[in-house]
Amino acid sequence: MKNNYESPLSSRYSSPEMQYIFSPDKKFSTWRRLWVALARAEMQLGLPVTQEQVDELEAHAGAECIDYALAAKYERSLRHDVMAHIHAYGDQCPKAMPIIHLGATSCYVGDNTDVILMREALELIRDELVRVMDNLARFARQYEALPTLGFTHFQAAQLTTVGKRATLWLNELLMDFHEVERRIADLKLLGSKGTTGTQASFLELFEGDHEKVKKAEALIAAEMGFASCVAVSGQTYSRKTDTFVVNTLAGIAASASKFANDLRLLSHLKEVEEPYEAKQIGSSAMPYKRNPMRCERICALGRYVMADVLNPAVTSATQWFERTLDDSANKRLSVPEAFLATDAILRIYQNVTAGLVVHEKVIEKHILEELPFMASENIMMDAVKRGGNRQDLHERIRELSLEAGRNVKERGLSNNLIDLIAADPLFGMSRDELTAHLEPGRYIGRCPEQVEEFLTAEVEPVLRRCAFALDGSSAELSV
């Protein structure tokens, strides 16, 4: 029996890969790697740290070495998670115990680890974005010339194509991709800044040698895979970093939600649907239902991520001077769960776009219901070429369009605008001549060309550069 609360983000939605990034094993083994990097830098710069001590720390740095029960025991008495893990690590490394965490403050492991985990999580998000973009690029090219009704205000407007509409979804993901890459490139370690960001403890350790203080930080950054550390800080890195990162995730959530809402509307129209499995049940009461539940889930999780941006923003705004601790509990929730939810959104998005179902006959039916109205301007221009008065023809088409609209809305009849125009001598055109204007392909403008140009110039270079993310597999959803 399960009697403890489980976050649905872990038990139902997010991937094992993202869950591992924010797992205790990953967090605390990264703390240990940072303690190793600190000890190694101090040894190389002449402090009384021995190779034997560094080797001992390295030998016990893996997640498999962490004694969580012992760390929890220490924390119950010390009421300090970092000191608890120092003592648990020290019990395993008795020779190195005297030099673990030398000169550092808690944020040395806490904040540096947060930056490392955010970078790895952003890299995973980037790869997931690429996979969704690849699906949409294939879909856009396949349907680049298939006419469909365009909508403004969810009212029928000029025609577009199914593929061109897909480029609108794809373009927003491309914007998100570039934002994610920018965030990855901009992330810097906190480094070894000390209790108020002054590096006073390290200046003391290195007996006033400023260059060694800076060199130690550079060595730590290099060992952890970073080019540099932040130039200035208080005890923590600026919490605006978390704000920027979660806002980037919220941007992805917004893009995915726009797609999912569009697909929910298209599903209602029976034009395009998300994949539906053979034994999938749409409703426990109505057996015929084909609810777009995956897209609904994208919208639900997207709403969560977009609302979550308030947490890092308020936390950043309320940090007093060099630091206060009201950030910690909030950060433990708001940042990891934003990543877990965004990961889930992109996995669902990937799954949906890998199996989109297009009902071409339904799309054609809807076009033909509206096309007479859309063809009216071309018909009017044709009649003018035959000697008609543009203003008189415009007014007459307006009147006949209203009559045809009443037939559709009030009487439930088909759109008979072409028949009405054919019967009006003002136009002097036969029904066959008028019907020639009802070819949908005449009303899609440059849609195929726009799709090709966009994919070639903007999307394909990204997909080629990130080919490592395209493993050919689609996201498997557990529920």
C-alpha positions as CSV (number, residue, x, y, z in Angstrom):
1,M,0.0,0.0,0.0
2,K,1.2,3.5,-0.9
3,N,0.4,5.9,1.9
4,N,2.8,8.7,1.2
5,Y,2.3,11.7,-1.1
6,E,4.0,11.4,-4.5
7,S,4.4,14.4,-6.8
8,P,2.6,13.6,-10.1
9,L,5.5,15.2,-11.9
10,S,7.6,12.3,-10.7
11,S,5.1,9.4,-10.6
12,R,3.2,10.2,-13.9
13,Y,4.7,12.8,-16.1
14,S,8.4,13.6,-16.2
15,S,11.2,11.5,-17.7
16,P,13.6,9.4,-15.7
17,E,16.4,11.5,-17.1
18,M,15.0,14.8,-15.8
19,Q,14.1,13.2,-12.5
20,Y,17.7,12.0,-12.1
21,I,19.1,15.5,-12.6
22,F,17.1,16.7,-9.6
23,S,17.5,13.5,-7.5
24,P,19.4,13.3,-4.2
25,D,22.0,11.1,-5.8
26,K,22.8,13.8,-8.4
27,K,22.7,16.6,-5.9
28,F,24.8,15.2,-3.2
29,S,27.4,13.5,-5.5
30,T,27.8,17.0,-7.1
31,W,28.4,18.5,-3.7
32,R,31.2,15.9,-3.2
33,R,32.7,16.6,-6.7
34,L,32.8,20.3,-5.7
35,W,34.5,19.5,-2.4
36,V,37.1,17.5,-4.4
37,A,37.6,20.4,-6.8
38,L,38.1,22.8,-3.9
39,A,40.6,20.5,-2.2
40,R,42.5,19.9,-5.4
41,A,42.7,23.7,-6.2
42,E,43.9,24.4,-2.7
43,M,46.5,21.7,-2.9
44,Q,47.8,22.9,-6.2
45,L,48.1,26.4,-4.9
46,G,50.1,25.5,-1.9
47,L,47.7,25.0,1.0
48,P,48.3,22.1,3.4
49,V,46.1,19.6,1.5
50,T,47.8,16.4,0.4
51,Q,47.3,14.2,-2.7
52,E,46.3,11.4,-0.4
53,Q,43.5,13.5,1.0
54,V,42.3,14.4,-2.5
55,D,42.4,10.8,-3.6
56,E,40.4,9.7,-0.6
57,L,37.7,12.3,-1.3
58,E,37.6,11.2,-5.0
59,A,37.3,7.6,-4.0
60,H,34.1,8.3,-2.1
61,A,32.6,11.0,-4.3
62,G,30.1,8.8,-6.2
63,A,26.5,8.6,-5.4
64,E,26.8,4.9,-4.4
65,C,29.0,6.0,-1.5
66,I,26.5,8.4,0.1
67,D,25.2,7.2,3.4
68,Y,21.8,8.9,3.6
69,A,20.8,7.5,6.9
70,L,24.0,8.8,8.5
71,A,23.6,12.2,6.9
72,A,20.0,12.3,8.2
73,K,21.2,11.4,11.7
74,Y,23.7,14.2,11.6
75,E,21.1,16.7,10.3
76,R,18.7,15.9,13.1
77,S,21.3,17.0,15.6
78,L,23.1,19.8,13.6
79,R,20.0,21.2,11.9
80,H,22.2,22.0,8.9
81,D,22.1,20.0,5.8
82,V,25.5,20.9,4.4
83,M,27.3,20.3,7.7
84,A,25.4,17.0,8.0
85,H,26.8,15.8,4.7
86,I,30.3,17.1,5.5
87,H,30.3,14.9,8.6
88,A,28.9,11.9,6.7
89,Y,31.5,12.4,4.0
90,G,34.2,12.9,6.6
91,D,33.3,9.6,8.4
92,Q,34.1,7.9,5.1
93,C,37.2,10.0,4.5
94,P,38.9,10.3,7.9
95,K,42.2,11.5,6.5
96,A,40.5,14.2,4.4
97,M,38.0,15.2,7.1
98,P,40.1,18.1,8.4
99,I,40.2,19.9,5.0
100,I,36.7,19.3,3.6
101,H,35.0,22.6,2.8
102,L,38.1,24.6,3.8
103,G,37.3,28.3,3.4
104,A,33.9,27.7,1.9
105,T,30.4,28.6,2.9
106,S,27.3,26.4,2.4
107,C,26.5,28.2,-0.9
108,Y,29.7,26.9,-2.3
109,V,28.2,23.5,-2.7
110,G,24.5,24.5,-2.7
111,D,24.6,27.3,-5.3
112,N,27.3,25.9,-7.5
113,T,25.3,22.6,-7.6
114,D,22.1,24.4,-8.5
115,V,23.8,26.1,-11.5
116,I,25.3,22.8,-12.7
117,L,21.9,21.0,-12.4
118,M,20.1,23.8,-14.2
119,R,22.6,23.7,-17.1
120,E,22.3,19.9,-17.4
121,A,18.5,20.3,-17.3
122,L,18.5,23.0,-19.9
123,E,20.6,20.8,-22.2
124,L,18.0,18.0,-21.8
125,I,15.2,20.5,-22.5
126,R,17.1,21.7,-25.6
127,D,17.4,18.2,-26.9
128,E,13.7,17.6,-26.4
129,L,12.9,20.8,-28.2
130,V,14.9,19.7,-31.1
131,R,13.0,16.4,-31.3
132,V,9.6,18.2,-31.4
133,M,10.9,20.6,-34.0
134,D,12.1,17.8,-36.1
135,N,8.6,16.2,-36.0
136,L,6.9,19.5,-36.9
137,A,9.4,20.2,-39.7
138,R,8.5,16.8,-41.3
139,F,4.8,17.5,-40.8
140,A,5.0,21.0,-42.3
141,R,6.9,19.8,-45.4
142,Q,4.4,16.9,-45.9
143,Y,1.4,19.2,-45.8
144,E,2.9,22.4,-47.1
145,A,0.5,22.7,-50.0
146,L,-2.7,21.2,-48.5
147,P,-5.2,24.0,-48.3
148,T,-7.2,24.6,-45.1
149,L,-9.3,27.3,-43.7
150,G,-7.4,30.0,-41.9
151,F,-9.1,31.5,-38.9
152,T,-9.0,34.9,-37.3
153,H,-11.1,35.2,-34.1
154,F,-11.9,31.6,-34.8
155,Q,-14.0,32.8,-37.8
156,A,-13.2,31.5,-41.2
157,A,-10.7,33.8,-43.0
158,Q,-8.5,33.4,-46.1
159,L,-7.1,30.0,-46.8
160,T,-3.7,28.8,-45.5
161,T,-2.2,25.3,-45.6
162,V,-1.9,22.7,-43.0
163,G,1.9,22.8,-43.3
164,K,2.1,26.6,-43.1
165,R,0.0,26.5,-39.9
166,A,2.5,24.0,-38.5
167,T,5.4,26.5,-39.2
168,L,3.7,28.9,-36.8
169,W,4.0,26.3,-34.0
170,L,7.5,25.5,-35.1
171,N,8.6,29.1,-35.3
172,E,7.7,29.6,-31.6
173,L,9.7,26.6,-30.6
174,L,12.6,27.9,-32.6
175,M,12.5,31.1,-30.6
176,D,12.4,29.0,-27.4
177,F,15.4,27.0,-28.7
178,H,17.5,30.1,-29.2
179,E,16.5,31.3,-25.7
180,V,17.5,28.0,-24.1
181,E,20.9,28.1,-25.9
182,R,21.4,31.7,-24.6
183,R,20.6,30.6,-21.1
184,I,23.0,27.7,-21.3
185,A,25.8,29.9,-22.6
186,D,25.2,32.6,-20.0
187,L,25.2,30.4,-16.9
188,K,28.2,30.8,-14.7
189,L,29.2,29.1,-11.5
190,L,29.1,31.1,-8.2
191,G,32.6,30.0,-7.6
192,S,34.3,30.4,-4.2
193,K,33.0,33.7,-2.9
194,G,32.7,33.2,0.8
195,T,30.1,34.3,3.3
196,T,29.3,37.7,1.9
197,G,30.9,37.4,-1.5
198,T,34.1,39.1,-0.6
199,Q,36.4,36.0,-0.7
200,A,37.8,37.2,2.6
201,S,38.2,33.6,3.9
202,F,40.2,32.6,0.9
203,L,42.3,35.7,1.0
204,E,43.2,34.8,4.6
205,L,44.0,31.2,3.6
206,F,46.3,32.3,0.8
207,E,47.9,34.9,3.1
208,G,46.8,38.0,1.1
209,D,47.6,36.6,-2.4
210,H,44.8,37.9,-4.6
211,E,46.1,36.0,-7.6
212,K,45.9,32.7,-5.8
213,V,42.3,33.4,-4.7
214,K,41.3,34.1,-8.3
215,K,43.3,31.1,-9.6
216,A,41.6,28.8,-7.1
217,E,38.2,29.9,-8.5
218,A,39.3,29.4,-12.1
219,L,40.6,25.9,-11.3
220,I,37.3,24.9,-9.7
221,A,35.3,26.3,-12.6
222,A,37.4,24.4,-15.1
223,E,37.1,21.1,-13.2
224,M,33.3,21.5,-13.1
225,G,33.2,22.3,-16.8
226,F,32.6,26.0,-16.8
227,A,34.6,28.8,-18.5
228,S,34.2,31.2,-15.6
229,C,32.4,32.2,-12.4
230,V,30.2,35.3,-11.8
231,A,32.3,38.4,-11.3
232,V,30.5,39.6,-8.2
233,S,28.0,38.2,-5.8
234,G,26.8,38.2,-2.2
235,Q,26.8,34.9,-0.5
236,T,24.7,33.5,-3.3
237,Y,24.5,33.9,-7.1
238,S,21.9,36.5,-8.0
239,R,18.4,34.9,-7.8
240,K,17.6,36.7,-11.0
241,T,19.4,33.7,-12.6
242,D,16.5,31.5,-11.5
243,T,14.1,34.1,-12.7
244,F,15.6,34.0,-16.2
245,V,15.7,30.3,-16.3
246,V,12.1,29.7,-15.2
247,N,10.9,32.4,-17.5
248,T,12.6,30.5,-20.4
249,L,10.8,27.4,-19.4
250,A,7.5,29.3,-19.2
251,G,8.1,30.5,-22.7
252,I,8.3,26.9,-23.8
253,A,5.1,26.1,-21.9
254,A,3.3,29.0,-23.6
255,S,4.4,27.8,-27.1
256,A,3.3,24.2,-26.3
257,S,0.0,25.4,-24.9
258,K,-0.7,27.5,-28.0
259,F,-0.1,24.4,-30.2
260,A,-2.2,22.2,-27.9
261,N,-5.1,24.7,-27.8
262,D,-5.0,24.9,-31.6
263,L,-5.1,21.1,-31.9
264,R,-8.0,20.9,-29.4
265,L,-10.0,23.3,-31.7
266,L,-9.0,21.4,-34.8
267,S,-10.0,18.1,-33.0
268,H,-13.4,19.7,-32.4
269,L,-13.6,20.5,-36.2
270,K,-12.5,16.9,-36.9
271,E,-9.7,18.2,-39.2
272,V,-6.5,17.3,-37.3
273,E,-6.3,15.1,-34.2
274,E,-3.7,13.8,-31.8
275,P,-2.9,10.1,-32.1
276,Y,-5.5,7.8,-30.6
277,E,-4.7,4.2,-29.6
278,A,-6.8,1.2,-30.5
279,K,-8.0,0.5,-27.0
280,Q,-7.9,4.1,-25.7
281,I,-11.0,5.1,-23.8
282,G,-12.1,8.7,-24.3
283,S,-14.9,8.8,-21.7
284,S,-16.1,6.4,-19.0
285,A,-19.7,7.4,-19.8
286,M,-19.7,8.1,-23.6
287,P,-18.0,5.4,-25.6
288,Y,-17.8,7.4,-28.8
289,K,-15.7,10.2,-27.3
290,R,-12.2,10.9,-28.7
291,N,-11.1,13.5,-26.2
292,P,-7.8,15.3,-27.0
293,M,-6.4,14.3,-23.5
294,R,-2.7,14.6,-24.4
295,C,-3.1,18.2,-25.6
296,E,-5.3,18.9,-22.6
297,R,-2.5,17.7,-20.4
298,I,0.0,20.0,-22.2
299,C,-2.3,22.9,-21.4
300,A,-2.7,21.9,-17.8
301,L,1.0,21.5,-17.2
302,G,1.8,24.6,-19.2
303,R,-0.5,26.6,-16.9
304,Y,1.5,25.3,-13.9
305,V,4.8,26.4,-15.4
306,M,3.6,29.8,-16.5
307,A,2.2,30.5,-13.0
308,D,5.5,29.2,-11.4
309,V,7.5,32.2,-12.8
310,L,6.2,34.3,-9.9
311,N,8.1,32.2,-7.4
312,P,11.7,33.0,-8.6
313,A,10.7,36.6,-9.4
314,V,9.4,37.3,-5.9
315,T,12.3,35.4,-4.3
316,S,14.8,37.5,-6.3
317,A,13.0,40.7,-5.3
318,T,13.0,39.9,-1.6
319,Q,16.7,38.9,-1.0
320,W,18.0,41.3,1.6
321,F,21.6,42.6,1.1
322,E,24.1,39.8,0.8
323,R,21.6,37.0,1.5
324,T,18.6,35.7,3.4
325,L,17.4,32.2,3.7
326,D,13.8,32.7,2.6
327,D,14.9,31.6,-0.9
328,S,15.9,28.1,0.0
329,A,12.6,26.3,0.6
330,N,11.0,28.1,-2.4
331,K,13.9,27.2,-4.7
332,R,13.8,23.6,-3.8
333,L,10.2,23.5,-5.2
334,S,9.9,26.1,-7.9
335,V,13.0,25.5,-10.0
336,P,13.1,21.7,-10.2
337,E,9.4,21.4,-10.6
338,A,9.4,23.9,-13.4
339,F,11.9,21.7,-15.2
340,L,10.0,18.5,-14.4
341,A,6.8,20.0,-15.8
342,T,8.5,21.4,-18.9
343,D,10.1,18.1,-19.5
344,A,6.7,16.4,-19.3
345,I,5.2,19.0,-21.7
346,L,7.9,18.4,-24.3
347,R,7.6,14.6,-24.1
348,I,3.9,14.8,-24.7
349,Y,4.4,17.3,-27.4
350,Q,6.9,15.0,-29.1
351,N,4.5,12.1,-28.8
352,V,1.6,14.0,-30.3
353,T,3.6,15.5,-33.2
354,A,5.0,12.0,-34.1
355,G,1.5,10.8,-34.8
356,L,-0.8,13.7,-35.9
357,V,-3.8,12.5,-37.9
358,V,-5.0,14.8,-40.8
359,H,-8.5,14.3,-42.1
360,E,-8.2,15.7,-45.6
361,K,-11.8,15.1,-46.7
362,V,-13.2,17.0,-43.7
363,I,-10.8,19.9,-44.3
364,E,-11.9,20.0,-48.0
365,K,-15.6,19.9,-46.9
366,H,-15.1,22.9,-44.6
367,I,-13.2,24.8,-47.3
368,L,-16.0,24.3,-49.8
369,E,-18.6,25.6,-47.3
370,E,-16.7,28.9,-47.0
371,L,-14.9,29.2,-50.3
372,P,-17.7,31.0,-52.2
373,F,-17.4,33.9,-49.8
374,M,-13.6,33.9,-50.2
375,A,-13.8,33.8,-54.0
376,S,-16.1,36.8,-54.1
377,E,-13.3,39.3,-54.6
378,N,-11.9,37.3,-57.5
379,I,-15.4,36.9,-59.0
380,M,-15.9,40.7,-58.7
381,M,-12.6,41.4,-60.5
382,D,-13.5,39.0,-63.2
383,A,-16.8,40.7,-63.7
384,V,-15.1,44.1,-63.9
385,K,-12.9,42.8,-66.7
386,R,-16.1,41.9,-68.5
387,G,-17.3,45.5,-68.3
388,G,-19.0,45.7,-64.9
389,N,-18.8,48.5,-62.4
390,R,-16.7,47.6,-59.5
391,Q,-18.7,49.6,-56.9
392,D,-22.1,48.2,-58.1
393,L,-20.7,44.6,-58.1
394,H,-19.2,45.0,-54.6
395,E,-22.6,46.1,-53.2
396,R,-24.4,43.3,-55.0
397,I,-22.0,40.7,-53.8
398,R,-22.4,42.0,-50.2
399,E,-26.2,41.7,-50.5
400,L,-26.0,38.2,-52.0
401,S,-23.5,37.1,-49.3
402,L,-25.8,38.2,-46.6
403,E,-28.6,36.2,-48.2
404,A,-26.4,33.1,-48.6
405,G,-25.3,33.5,-44.9
406,R,-29.0,33.6,-43.8
407,N,-29.6,30.4,-45.8
408,V,-26.8,28.7,-43.9
409,K,-27.4,30.1,-40.4
410,E,-31.2,30.4,-40.2
411,R,-32.4,27.6,-42.6
412,G,-29.5,25.1,-42.2
413,L,-29.0,25.0,-46.0
414,S,-25.7,24.8,-47.9
415,N,-23.9,27.9,-49.0
416,N,-25.6,28.9,-52.4
417,L,-23.7,32.1,-53.1
418,I,-22.4,30.8,-56.4
419,D,-26.0,30.0,-57.5
420,L,-27.2,33.4,-56.5
421,I,-24.4,35.2,-58.4
422,A,-25.0,32.9,-61.5
423,A,-28.7,33.9,-61.5
424,D,-27.9,37.7,-61.3
425,P,-27.6,39.3,-64.7
426,L,-25.4,42.1,-63.2
427,F,-22.5,39.7,-63.3
428,G,-23.1,38.0,-66.7
429,M,-21.2,34.8,-65.7
430,S,-22.3,31.2,-66.0
431,R,-22.2,28.8,-63.1
432,D,-19.3,26.9,-64.8
433,E,-17.4,30.2,-65.1
434,L,-18.0,31.0,-61.4
435,T,-17.1,27.5,-60.3
436,A,-13.7,27.9,-61.9
437,H,-13.0,30.4,-59.1
438,L,-13.5,27.7,-56.4
439,E,-10.2,26.0,-56.7
440,P,-8.7,26.1,-53.2
441,G,-5.1,26.1,-54.5
442,R,-5.7,29.5,-56.0
443,Y,-6.1,31.0,-52.5
444,I,-3.1,29.8,-50.5
445,G,-0.7,32.5,-51.6
446,R,2.9,31.7,-51.0
447,C,2.3,29.0,-48.3
448,P,4.4,26.2,-49.9
449,E,7.2,28.6,-50.7
450,Q,7.1,30.1,-47.2
451,V,7.3,26.7,-45.6
452,E,10.2,25.6,-47.8
453,E,12.1,28.9,-47.2
454,F,11.5,28.8,-43.5
455,L,12.6,25.2,-43.1
456,T,15.7,25.6,-45.3
457,A,16.9,28.9,-43.8
458,E,15.9,28.7,-40.2
459,V,15.1,25.2,-39.0
460,E,17.3,22.8,-40.9
461,P,20.5,24.4,-39.8
462,V,19.5,23.9,-36.2
463,L,18.4,20.3,-36.8
464,R,21.7,19.5,-38.5
465,R,23.7,21.2,-35.7
466,C,21.8,19.2,-33.1
467,A,21.6,15.9,-34.9
468,F,22.9,14.3,-31.7
469,A,19.5,14.8,-30.1
470,L,17.7,13.0,-32.9
471,D,17.8,9.3,-31.9
472,G,14.9,8.3,-34.1
473,S,12.7,7.3,-31.1
474,S,9.5,8.9,-30.1
475,A,8.6,9.7,-26.5
476,E,6.9,6.9,-24.7
477,L,4.2,8.0,-22.3
478,S,3.4,5.8,-19.2
479,V,-0.1,7.2,-18.7
